[in-house]
Amino acid sequence: VIGLAVPAPLSTAKNHGVFVLNSSQHPQGKEWQIEPTYQVLQKPAESEMTKMKNPSCTFYQGDEPKQSLEGSYSNEEYAWIDTGVITFLPNAAGTLRELSRTTLKCCTKSGLGELYEEQYQVNGITGEKEGAKRQKLDPAEVSNQSTSTTPSLEEFARSTAPKICLYG
């Protein structure tokens, strides 16, 4: 997987995903460069970024402090922010596709739909409207009868999909 990052002041980086490079040597003066990533932070506080050492999350652009229009000097810290541009190489994309059909099936909308159908068709239940058609019952009656035994797809998803917190 390859992600595109650009340097940004910490005041901007705190509102983005931030790439922490493996090396403390941040690329300087090159048009582009491929670097391995040590960690990806999600909307980190400025203090979190400046405290990180070995590898360092922040860097200074250039060696010399820059003079502002007002004449004062500043050496602002920067971090590499995620631009949202990402590329999956063929092997990684194939692995993710396979996982979405197997291990991670319960993490996709279509996978949850298939699991729901499999579970409730095995028991002879295919949903309120179809059940009403098969049994020639009033749909409202079937709805009242099945709410205690058949969860909605949304309820099924809440109980089946893993609980994942992306922010720590």
C-alpha positions as CSV (number, residue, x, y, z in Angstrom):
1,V,0.0,0.0,0.0
2,I,1.4,3.4,-0.9
3,G,0.0,6.6,0.5
4,L,0.9,10.2,-0.6
5,A,1.9,12.6,2.2
6,V,2.8,16.3,2.1
7,P,4.5,18.4,4.8
8,A,2.2,20.6,6.8
9,P,2.6,22.8,10.0
10,L,1.5,21.1,13.2
11,S,-1.5,23.5,13.4
12,T,-2.8,21.9,10.2
13,A,-1.5,18.3,10.9
14,K,-3.6,18.1,14.1
15,N,-6.7,17.9,11.9
16,H,-5.4,15.1,9.6
17,G,-3.9,11.7,9.5
18,V,-0.2,11.9,10.1
19,F,2.5,9.6,8.8
20,V,5.4,8.9,11.2
21,L,8.4,7.8,9.1
22,N,10.7,5.0,10.2
23,S,13.7,7.2,10.0
24,S,14.4,10.5,11.8
25,Q,16.0,11.7,8.6
26,H,13.0,13.4,6.9
27,P,13.3,13.9,3.1
28,Q,14.6,17.4,2.3
29,G,14.8,19.1,-1.1
30,K,13.7,16.1,-3.2
31,E,10.7,16.2,-5.6
32,W,9.4,12.9,-4.2
33,Q,10.6,9.9,-2.3
34,I,9.3,6.5,-1.0
35,E,9.8,6.0,2.7
36,P,8.6,3.2,5.0
37,T,6.0,4.3,7.6
38,Y,6.5,3.5,11.3
39,Q,3.0,4.6,12.4
40,V,-0.1,6.5,11.3
41,L,-1.7,8.8,13.8
42,Q,-5.3,10.0,13.5
43,K,-5.8,13.7,14.3
44,P,-3.1,13.8,16.9
45,A,-2.7,16.7,19.3
46,E,0.3,18.9,18.6
47,S,1.8,17.8,22.0
48,E,1.5,14.2,20.9
49,M,3.5,14.9,17.7
50,T,6.2,16.9,19.3
51,K,6.8,14.3,22.1
52,M,7.4,11.5,19.7
53,K,11.0,10.6,19.5
54,N,12.8,7.6,17.9
55,P,11.4,8.0,15.3
56,S,10.4,11.6,15.4
57,C,7.0,12.7,14.1
58,T,8.0,16.3,13.4
59,F,10.7,18.1,11.5
60,Y,11.8,21.5,10.4
61,Q,11.8,22.4,6.7
62,G,15.2,23.5,5.7
63,D,18.2,24.1,8.0
64,E,17.8,27.8,8.6
65,P,15.0,29.6,10.5
66,K,12.8,31.5,8.0
67,Q,12.3,35.3,8.3
68,S,8.7,36.4,8.1
69,L,7.4,39.5,6.4
70,E,7.4,41.3,9.8
71,G,11.1,40.5,10.2
72,S,10.9,37.9,12.9
73,Y,12.5,34.5,12.6
74,S,10.6,31.3,13.0
75,N,11.5,27.7,12.7
76,E,8.0,26.1,12.5
77,E,7.7,22.3,13.1
78,Y,6.1,20.2,10.3
79,A,4.6,16.7,10.1
80,W,3.7,14.5,7.1
81,I,0.0,14.6,6.5
82,D,-2.2,12.0,4.7
83,T,-3.6,13.5,1.4
84,G,-6.1,10.7,1.0
85,V,-4.3,9.5,-2.2
86,I,-3.6,5.8,-1.8
87,T,-2.6,3.0,-4.1
88,F,-3.0,-0.7,-3.4
89,L,-0.5,-2.8,-5.2
90,P,-2.0,-5.9,-6.9
91,N,-1.1,-8.4,-4.2
92,A,-2.4,-6.2,-1.4
93,A,-5.6,-5.5,-3.4
94,G,-6.1,-9.3,-4.0
95,T,-5.6,-10.1,-0.3
96,L,-8.1,-7.5,0.8
97,R,-10.7,-8.8,-1.8
98,E,-10.2,-12.3,-0.5
99,L,-10.5,-11.2,3.2
100,S,-13.7,-9.3,2.4
101,R,-15.2,-12.7,1.2
102,T,-13.9,-14.7,4.2
103,T,-12.4,-13.4,7.4
104,L,-13.7,-9.9,7.1
105,K,-17.0,-10.7,5.5
106,C,-18.9,-9.4,8.6
107,C,-17.2,-6.0,8.1
108,T,-18.8,-5.2,4.7
109,K,-22.4,-4.2,4.0
110,S,-22.8,-6.9,1.3
111,G,-21.1,-9.5,3.5
112,L,-23.5,-8.8,6.4
113,G,-26.4,-9.0,4.1
114,E,-25.3,-12.5,2.9
115,L,-24.7,-13.7,6.4
116,Y,-28.1,-12.4,7.5
117,E,-29.8,-14.3,4.6
118,E,-27.8,-17.4,5.3
119,Q,-28.7,-17.5,9.0
120,Y,-32.4,-16.7,8.7
121,Q,-33.1,-18.7,5.5
122,V,-31.6,-21.8,7.2
123,N,-34.3,-21.5,9.9
124,G,-37.0,-21.1,7.2
125,I,-37.4,-17.3,7.8
126,T,-36.8,-15.0,4.8
127,G,-38.2,-11.8,6.1
128,E,-41.5,-10.3,7.1
129,K,-43.0,-9.5,3.7
130,E,-42.1,-12.9,2.1
131,G,-43.3,-14.7,5.2
132,A,-46.6,-13.0,4.9
133,K,-46.9,-14.0,1.2
134,R,-46.0,-17.7,1.9
135,Q,-48.4,-18.0,4.8
136,K,-51.2,-15.7,3.3
137,L,-51.2,-13.6,6.4
138,D,-51.6,-9.9,7.0
139,P,-48.0,-8.3,6.8
140,A,-48.7,-6.4,10.0
141,E,-49.5,-9.7,11.9
142,V,-46.3,-11.3,10.6
143,S,-44.3,-8.2,11.5
144,N,-45.7,-8.3,15.1
145,Q,-45.0,-12.1,15.3
146,S,-41.5,-12.0,13.9
147,T,-40.0,-9.0,15.7
148,S,-39.3,-11.1,18.8
149,T,-37.6,-13.9,16.8
150,T,-36.1,-12.3,13.7
151,P,-33.9,-9.2,14.2
152,S,-33.8,-6.6,11.5
153,L,-30.7,-6.5,9.3
154,E,-29.5,-3.4,11.3
155,E,-29.9,-5.3,14.6
156,F,-28.1,-8.3,13.1
157,A,-25.3,-6.1,11.9
158,R,-24.9,-4.4,15.3
159,S,-24.6,-7.8,17.0
160,T,-22.4,-9.5,14.4
161,A,-19.9,-6.9,13.1
162,P,-16.8,-6.4,15.2
163,K,-16.7,-3.3,17.3
164,I,-13.7,-1.3,16.0
165,C,-12.4,2.1,17.3
166,L,-10.2,3.7,14.8
167,Y,-9.2,6.5,17.1
168,G,-7.5,4.7,20.0
